[in-house]
Amino acid sequence: MTPLPSMAESTLATRYERPWDVRDLRECLFYHTMDLPGVGTVHGEWDLRHDLGRYLGGENLSDKLVLEIGPASGCLTFHMESMGANVTAVDVDETTAWDIVPRSGLNMTEALATRRAGARLLRNGFWFAYKQFHSRARVVYTNVYDLPPDIGNFDVAVLGMVLLHLRDPLLALSKCAEHANTLIVTELLPSGLSDQPVCRLLPSLDNPTYDTWWSISPAFLVQFLQVLGFPRIAVSSHSALFRGNDYPLYTVVASR
């Protein structure tokens, strides 16, 4: 595999996080169910284990430089490393405000504090698993809308169930497109949307969500990725378990 700089190396813009020394599972929260070496199964809301290959669009990531946006507990991070990929994972830093829906009556200060506390536990879970998997992935805590320009170029950028949580999913895609020749994007397969390029707003008077913005049709992503200059696009469908229930997903693989 292509050698990577030491985790301690950094530049003015891109600063790679030193691995955290997390030893206590009680200080961790896991978004994904994972089988940790030497520990056993830890349970999260999503269980992707039965179909990780299809979740990633069936792509061969061996010896590929991969930019992963939003690793959460690291399920995809460590799986892609097991495939032979060199992974740089990007997650939101603790000083960046989350893209919370500005609902009337919502105490934004409390909502942000709750999200940040949960994010800290998720990061602990990531770094606990990082050690168990003997990972070599690099981690950058920054804003996806403002990726450091010198973060480098990648063969592939992976956005797994990220866009629906972002206020500006098109800006996030555009930023990733500046750094990768292939984009792999996985989202919930929406019901009630046609094959038209539609991005439907989810928050409403009847839907109190404040951390999920969009239901995105596959055609929406295909059309925008073509606009960004990715002519070769494949769309596949599959499923994953969320809190024990099977949910339909789709993956778009777009290449230059």
N, C-alpha and C positions, 0 to 999 in steps of 0.2 A: 504494500500500500504506500501511497505517497506520504513521506514523513511530514509530521506537523511540528510547528514551533512548540517549545515548552509552554506549559500552562502559565508559567511565571512571566513569559514574554508578553509585552503589550506595546501599543503605540499610543500616540496622543489621543486618537479617537476611539480605537478599539481596545477595550480592557477586558481581558479574560479572567473570569472569576477563579480564585483559588478554591479547590475542593473544600467543602465544609466537613468538619469532623462531627458527624451526627451518629450517635450510638444507641439512642433510646427510641424504640418504636413508639412509645407513648407521646413523643414529641413530633410525631409524623402524621400526615394525612395523605391518603393515596386516592388519586382521581381514577386510576386504572387498577384493575385486579392484575396482579403479577405473581409469578412464581420466583421468589428470590433465592438464589443459591445460599445454602447454609441456614436458611430461615424458614422457608416454606411459602405458603400462599398468603399474600396480603390482599385485602379486599377493597375495591373502590367502586364508584358508581358505574363505570364502563368496564366491560370485559371484552377485549378485542382478541383474545388469545386464539380463538378457533379459526380466525380468518385474516391474520395480519398481512399475508401476501396479497390478498385481494384488496385489503384496505389501502395498500400502497400501489394499487393499480397493476400488480404483477410485474413491477419493474425489477430488473437485476441491478442491485446497488453495490455489487462487489467492486472494490477499489474506486468508488465514486466519492467525490467531495460533496457532502450534503449539508445544506443549510436548513435547519428545522426551526419553524416558528411555533412557539407555544408548547414546549415539551411536557408541561404539567408534571406527572410523576415519572416520566422517562420511559414509558412502555415502548414507544416507537424508537426513541433514542437507542436503547440497548438492543432492541431487535435489529435495527439497521446496522449497528456495530457487529452483531453476530453474523450478518450477511457479508461483512467485509467492508462496510462503508466507514469513512472518516467523517464524523458528525460535528458540526458546530451548532449548538442549540441556543436560540435566542428567546428570552422570556422577559416580561415586563419588569422593570426595576421598581424598587420600593418607593421611589420618589415620584414616579409617574402616576398621574390620576387615571384610574380605570375608566373605560368607556361605559359609564353608567347612564342609563336612560334618565333624563332629567324630568322624572314624573312630578306632577303637582302634588305637594304634600309630603314628598320623600325627603327625609333628613339626609342630605347628601354627605354631611360629615360622618354620621353614623354608618351609612352604607359603605363609604370608602374605608372607614376603620375596620368594619367587618370583613370586607374583601381583603384588605392588607393582612389582617390576622390570619385568615384562611390561606392566603398566598404564602405566608411565612411557613406554615405547617406543611404545605405542599412542597415548598423548596426543601424543607427538612427531609421529606419523604424521597424526593429526587436524589438528594445527596446520600441518604442512607442506602438506597438501591444502587447508586453509583459505585459505592465502595464494594457492595456485595458482587456486582457484576465485573469488578476490576475495569471499569470503564476508562477510556482515554478521551472521551468527548470533551470538546471545549465548550464553555458556557459564557455567554455574553448577556448581561442584564441591561436592557435598553428598550427603547420604544420602537416598535415595528415601523411606525410612520417616519422614523428618523434613524434608519440603520446607518452606522458609521460607514462613510464612503470607502474606507480602507479595510473593511471587513473581508474584502477579497471576492474572488469569483468562484462559483461552484458549478458542479455538473447538474445538481438537482436541488430545488427548494421544495420542502414539504410543509404543507399547511393542513393539519388534520383537525377538523372540527374547530377551526379558529374564526373563520370569517363571520359566522353568525353572531359572534360576540363583539364584533368591532363596529364602531360607528361608521367608519369609512373603509369597507372591505376592498373597494377598488384602489384606494391609495396603497393599502397593504400589498395587494397583488402587484401594483406598479413598482413598488420599492423592491420586492423580491425579484421581479423580472429584470431589474438592473444588475442583478448579481448571479443569475442562474440561467442555464440553457434549457432546462426542463423544469416545469412546475407540476407537482402532484398535489391536488387539492381534493380533500374529502369533506363532504357535508351531508347533513340529513337530507334524505330524498323527500321533498315536500309533497303533501297530498293536496289535491284541489288546484294544482297549477298545471297549465297546459305545457306544451313543448315550446312555448314562446319564451323569449328572454325576460324573465320576470324576477324581481327582487321584492318580496312582500314584507311590509313592516309588521312585526309581531306585537309590540306593545300597544295596548288599547285600553279602553275603559273596562273591558271584560277580561283582559289578560294583564295581570299585575306584574309581569316580569320586569326587572330593571337591569338584568345583565345579559339579555339576549335580544338582538335587534331584528334579525332578518330570517326569512325563509327564502332560500335562493334556488332557483331552478337550474338544472344542468345547462340549458340553452343560454342562460344569462352569462354563466362563466365561459362557455364556449365562444360566444360572440365577443366578449371583452378580451379574452386571451388572443383571439385572432387579431383584434385591434392592436394589441400589444406586440404583435409580430411573431406569434406562435402558430404556424400553419398546420402542423401535424398534431391532431388532437384525437384522443380516444376517451370514451365514456363507458364506465362499467358500473353495475349495481351489485350490492351485496348487503350484508346486515351485521349488526353487533348487538350485544346485550347491554341494556341500560337499566340498572336496578332490577335485573332478572327478566326484563321483557325485551323481546326482539324488536329492533328498530331498523327500518330500511335506510340504507346509505347509498351514496354514489361517489365515485372517484373519477376525476378528470385528470388525465395525463396530457400535458401540452408541451411540445418540443419545437425548437427552432430548426 
